[in-house]
Amino acid sequence: AKGATGVETLINLTEMAEATARKAKGGNGVDQPFDDLHNQFHAIDDGLCSVEKSVREQPAYALAVTHDKELVAIFKRLWKFKSDQPQRDQHLDLFISEVQEMRQTLQTLR
């Protein structure tokens, strides 16, 4: 997932997380796709702090941080419902939507 810049790495991670969240739909508990998504989610959250200082000073970075905070809230609820259908899939859909919005914001920071 490593890109040439911190922003490129985050864009790659959001693409991976979206694909993994789609694979996790229909699953139950901490299956392999859910575990992979959990790791990717943490990589996104951690990666946001590693973005270059010049990028962190741009207004769009603040919006990316807001998207990250929303992903944190969604993932906490997703974790709670990881074994309960249809709540798991509903929260995965919400996660996918939010990660897409985050990626759009990150693309403006390129």
MIDOSE-1310 file (N, C-alpha, C; in nm, 2 decimals, decimal comma, always signed):
residues 110
akga	+0,08/-0,12/+0,00/+0,00/+0,00/+0,00/+0,09/+0,13/+0,00; +0,22/+0,11/+0,02/+0,31/+0,22/+0,03/+0,31/+0,30/-0,10; +0,28/+0,43/-0,09/+0,29/+0,52/-0,21/+0,40/+0,61/-0,20; +0,42/+0,69/-0,30/+0,53/+0,79/-0,31/+0,52/+0,89/-0,20
tgve	+0,40/+0,92/-0,16/+0,38/+1,02/-0,05/+0,28/+0,96/+0,05; +0,27/+1,03/+0,17/+0,18/+0,99/+0,27/+0,03/+0,99/+0,22; +0,00/+1,09/+0,13/-0,14/+1,09/+0,08/-0,16/+0,98/-0,02; -0,06/+0,95/-0,10/-0,07/+0,83/-0,19/-0,09/+0,70/-0,12
tlin	-0,02/+0,69/-0,01/-0,03/+0,57/+0,07/-0,17/+0,56/+0,13; -0,23/+0,67/+0,18/-0,36/+0,67/+0,23/-0,47/+0,64/+0,12; -0,45/+0,69/+0,00/-0,54/+0,66/-0,11/-0,54/+0,51/-0,14; -0,42/+0,45/-0,14/-0,41/+0,31/-0,16/-0,48/+0,23/-0,05
ltem	-0,46/+0,27/+0,07/-0,52/+0,20/+0,18/-0,67/+0,21/+0,18; -0,72/+0,33/+0,14/-0,87/+0,34/+0,13/-0,93/+0,25/+0,02; -0,85/+0,24/-0,09/-0,90/+0,15/-0,20/-0,90/+0,01/-0,15; -0,79/-0,03/-0,08/-0,79/-0,17/-0,02/-0,90/-0,19/+0,08
aeat	-0,92/-0,09/+0,17/-1,02/-0,11/+0,27/-1,16/-0,12/+0,21; -1,19/-0,05/+0,10/-1,32/-0,05/+0,04/-1,34/-0,20/-0,02; -1,24/-0,25/-0,09/-1,25/-0,38/-0,15/-1,27/-0,49/-0,04; -1,19/-0,47/+0,07/-1,20/-0,57/+0,18/-1,34/-0,56/+0,25
arka	-1,39/-0,44/+0,27/-1,52/-0,43/+0,33/-1,63/-0,50/+0,24; -1,62/-0,49/+0,11/-1,71/-0,56/+0,03/-1,70/-0,71/+0,04; -1,58/-0,76/+0,06/-1,55/-0,90/+0,08/-1,61/-0,95/+0,22; -1,61/-0,86/+0,32/-1,66/-0,89/+0,45/-1,81/-0,90/+0,46
kggn	-1,88/-0,85/+0,36/-2,02/-0,85/+0,37/-2,07/-1,00/+0,36; -2,17/-1,03/+0,44/-2,23/-1,16/+0,45/-2,15/-1,25/+0,55; -2,05/-1,20/+0,60/-1,97/-1,28/+0,70/-2,02/-1,28/+0,84; -1,94/-1,34/+0,93/-1,98/-1,34/+1,07/-1,86/-1,34/+1,16
gvdq	-1,87/-1,26/+1,26/-1,76/-1,25/+1,36/-1,63/-1,20/+1,30; -1,52/-1,24/+1,36/-1,39/-1,19/+1,31/-1,33/-1,29/+1,21; -1,40/-1,30/+1,10/-1,35/-1,38/+0,99/-1,23/-1,31/+0,92; -1,17/-1,38/+0,82/-1,05/-1,32/+0,76/-1,07/-1,19/+0,70
pfdd	-1,18/-1,16/+0,62/-1,20/-1,03/+0,56/-1,22/-0,92/+0,67; -1,29/-0,96/+0,78/-1,31/-0,86/+0,88/-1,18/-0,83/+0,95; -1,10/-0,93/+0,98/-0,97/-0,90/+1,04/-0,88/-0,82/+0,95; -0,88/-0,85/+0,82/-0,80/-0,77/+0,73/-0,85/-0,62/+0,73
lhnq	-0,99/-0,60/+0,73/-1,04/-0,47/+0,73/-1,00/-0,40/+0,86; -1,00/-0,47/+0,97/-0,96/-0,41/+1,10/-0,82/-0,36/+1,09; -0,73/-0,44/+1,03/-0,59/-0,39/+1,02/-0,58/-0,28/+0,92; -0,65/-0,28/+0,81/-0,64/-0,17/+0,72/-0,70/-0,04/+0,78
fhai	-0,81/-0,05/+0,86/-0,86/+0,06/+0,92/-0,76/+0,13/+1,01; -0,69/+0,05/+1,09/-0,58/+0,10/+1,18/-0,47/+0,17/+1,10; -0,44/+0,11/+0,99/-0,33/+0,16/+0,90/-0,37/+0,30/+0,85; -0,50/+0,32/+0,81/-0,55/+0,45/+0,76/-0,55/+0,55/+0,88
ddgl	-0,60/+0,51/+0,99/-0,60/+0,60/+1,11/-0,46/+0,64/+1,15; -0,36/+0,55/+1,15/-0,22/+0,58/+1,18/-0,16/+0,66/+1,07; -0,19/+0,63/+0,95/-0,13/+0,69/+0,83/-0,16/+0,84/+0,82; -0,27/+0,88/+0,87/-0,31/+1,02/+0,86/-0,22/+1,10/+0,94
csve	-0,16/+1,05/+1,04/-0,06/+1,13/+1,12/+0,08/+1,14/+1,06; +0,10/+1,05/+0,96/+0,23/+1,05/+0,89/+0,23/+1,13/+0,76; +0,13/+1,21/+0,73/+0,12/+1,29/+0,61/+0,22/+1,41/+0,63; +0,28/+1,45/+0,52/+0,38/+1,56/+0,52/+0,32/+1,69/+0,58
ksvr	+0,40/+1,76/+0,65/+0,36/+1,88/+0,72/+0,29/+1,98/+0,62; +0,35/+2,00/+0,50/+0,29/+2,09/+0,40/+0,14/+2,05/+0,37; +0,12/+1,92/+0,37/-0,02/+1,87/+0,34/-0,11/+1,90/+0,46; -0,06/+1,87/+0,58/-0,14/+1,89/+0,70/-0,19/+2,04/+0,71
eqpa	-0,12/+2,13/+0,65/-0,16/+2,27/+0,66/-0,27/+2,31/+0,57; -0,30/+2,22/+0,47/-0,41/+2,25/+0,38/-0,55/+2,23/+0,44; -0,65/+2,31/+0,40/-0,78/+2,30/+0,46/-0,84/+2,16/+0,43; -0,82/+2,10/+0,32/-0,88/+1,97/+0,29/-0,83/+1,86/+0,38
yala	-0,71/+1,88/+0,44/-0,66/+1,78/+0,54/-0,75/+1,78/+0,66; -0,80/+1,89/+0,70/-0,89/+1,90/+0,82/-1,02/+1,82/+0,79; -1,06/+1,82/+0,66/-1,18/+1,74/+0,63/-1,15/+1,59/+0,63; -1,03/+1,56/+0,58/-0,98/+1,42/+0,59/-0,98/+1,37/+0,73
vthd	-0,94/+1,45/+0,82/-0,94/+1,41/+0,96/-1,08/+1,39/+1,01; -1,17/+1,47/+0,97/-1,31/+1,46/+1,01/-1,36/+1,32/+0,95; -1,33/+1,29/+0,83/-1,37/+1,16/+0,77/-1,31/+1,05/+0,85; -1,19/+1,06/+0,90/-1,13/+0,96/+0,98/-1,20/+0,94/+1,11
kelv	-1,24/+1,05/+1,17/-1,31/+1,04/+1,30/-1,45/+0,97/+1,28; -1,51/+1,00/+1,16/-1,64/+0,93/+1,13/-1,61/+0,78/+1,11; -1,50/+0,75/+1,04/-1,47/+0,60/+1,02/-1,45/+0,53/+1,16; -1,38/+0,60/+1,25/-1,36/+0,55/+1,39/-1,50/+0,51/+1,45
aifk	-1,59/+0,61/+1,44/-1,72/+0,58/+1,50/-1,80/+0,47/+1,43; -1,79/+0,47/+1,30/-1,85/+0,36/+1,23/-1,79/+0,22/+1,26; -1,66/+0,22/+1,26/-1,59/+0,09/+1,29/-1,62/+0,04/+1,43; -1,63/+0,13/+1,53/-1,67/+0,09/+1,66/-1,81/+0,02/+1,66
rlwk	-1,90/+0,08/+1,59/-2,03/+0,02/+1,58/-2,03/-0,11/+1,50; -1,95/-0,11/+1,39/-1,93/-0,24/+1,31/-1,87/-0,35/+1,40; -1,78/-0,32/+1,48/-1,72/-0,42/+1,57/-1,83/-0,47/+1,67; -1,91/-0,39/+1,72/-2,02/-0,43/+1,80/-2,11/-0,53/+1,73
fksd	-2,14/-0,51/+1,60/-2,24/-0,59/+1,53/-2,17/-0,69/+1,43; -2,04/-0,72/+1,46/-1,97/-0,81/+1,37/-2,03/-0,94/+1,35; -2,11/-0,99/+1,45/-2,17/-1,12/+1,44/-2,32/-1,11/+1,42; -2,38/-0,99/+1,40/-2,52/-0,98/+1,39/-2,56/-0,92/+1,25
qpqr	-2,63/-1,01/+1,18/-2,68/-0,96/+1,05/-2,82/-0,92/+1,07; -2,87/-0,82/+1,00/-2,81/-0,74/+0,89/-2,73/-0,62/+0,94; -2,72/-0,60/+1,07/-2,65/-0,48/+1,11/-2,50/-0,48/+1,07; -2,44/-0,59/+1,06/-2,30/-0,59/+1,01/-2,29/-0,54/+0,87
dqhl	-2,37/-0,59/+0,78/-2,37/-0,55/+0,64/-2,41/-0,40/+0,63; -2,50/-0,36/+0,71/-2,55/-0,21/+0,70/-2,43/-0,12/+0,74; -2,36/-0,16/+0,85/-2,24/-0,08/+0,89/-2,13/-0,09/+0,79; -2,11/-0,21/+0,73/-2,01/-0,22/+0,62/-2,04/-0,13/+0,51
dlfi	-2,17/-0,12/+0,47/-2,21/-0,02/+0,36/-2,18/+0,12/+0,40; -2,21/+0,15/+0,53/-2,18/+0,29/+0,58/-2,03/+0,31/+0,57; -1,95/+0,22/+0,62/-1,80/+0,23/+0,61/-1,75/+0,25/+0,47; -1,81/+0,17/+0,38/-1,77/+0,19/+0,24/-1,80/+0,33/+0,19
sevq	-1,91/+0,38/+0,22/-1,95/+0,51/+0,17/-1,86/+0,62/+0,23; -1,82/+0,60/+0,36/-1,74/+0,70/+0,43/-1,59/+0,69/+0,37; -1,55/+0,57/+0,35/-1,41/+0,56/+0,30/-1,40/+0,61/+0,16; -1,51/+0,60/+0,08/-1,51/+0,66/-0,05/-1,50/+0,82/-0,05
emrq	-1,57/+0,87/+0,05/-1,57/+1,02/+0,07/-1,43/+1,06/+0,11; -1,37/+0,98/+0,20/-1,24/+1,02/+0,25/-1,14/+1,02/+0,13; -1,15/+0,91/+0,05/-1,06/+0,90/-0,07/-1,07/+1,02/-0,16; -1,20/+1,07/-0,18/-1,22/+1,18/-0,27/-1,15/+1,31/-0,21
tlqt	-1,16/+1,32/-0,08/-1,09/+1,44/-0,01/-0,94/+1,42/-0,02; -0,89/+1,30/+0,00/-0,75/+1,28/-0,01/-0,69/+1,31/-0,15; -0,77/+1,28/-0,25/-0,73/+1,31/-0,39/-0,71/+1,46/-0,42; -0,79/+1,54/-0,34/-0,77/+1,68/-0,36/-0,64/+1,73/-0,30
lr	-0,57/+1,65/-0,22/-0,45/+1,68/-0,15/-0,33/+1,64/-0,23; -0,35/+1,57/-0,34/-0,23/+1,52/-0,42/-0,14/+1,63/-0,46
